[in-house]
């Protein structure tokens, strides 16, 4: 395909993404009988752009470029309707989030430390182990991906545990995840 044709295809895909975003925005704002048809037209335009790009740009490159350019067109529609609103008068806030308003207790602090550290790590290891045991594929890939999941999930568990005000909910969820994932890994076994 020549470069002029590629530029035309890119412009057409971006315009189609913007048009689909406008149609979907109109559908989301309406509450009448035309709403389902507008939704169908908007999502259909997006699907047609992604699937229709394959014959023109290639079977692998076409859908990839279409999904990127359609998203860019939709982003342009969103950015075009951006409004700067004046804020209400509020007292100035610090950059950091405020801690919980309830009075702190020693047992809550110790429980948060235990949840964020050991229990969060054990729950993350359980998910990584269950991933390595249950996900299909070559054993080396499963082990590596399961191992890479552990620090990410541990960090997510730490952040959630330390940010959540309901400490007993975090305890229940992390304990449940640990129990379910290790039980699932033991039941299947690594094969």
Buried (B, 14 or more C-beta within 10 A) or exposed (E): EEEEEBEEBBEBBBBBBBBBBBBBBBBEEEEEEEBEEBBEBBBEBBEEBBEBBBEBBEEEBBBBBBBBBBBBBBBBBEEEEEEEEEEEEEEEEEEEEEEEEEEEEEEBEEBBEBBBBEBBBBBBBBBBBBBBBBEEEEEEEBBEBBBEBBEEBBEEBBEBBBEBEEBEEBBEBBBEBBEBBBEBBEEEEEE
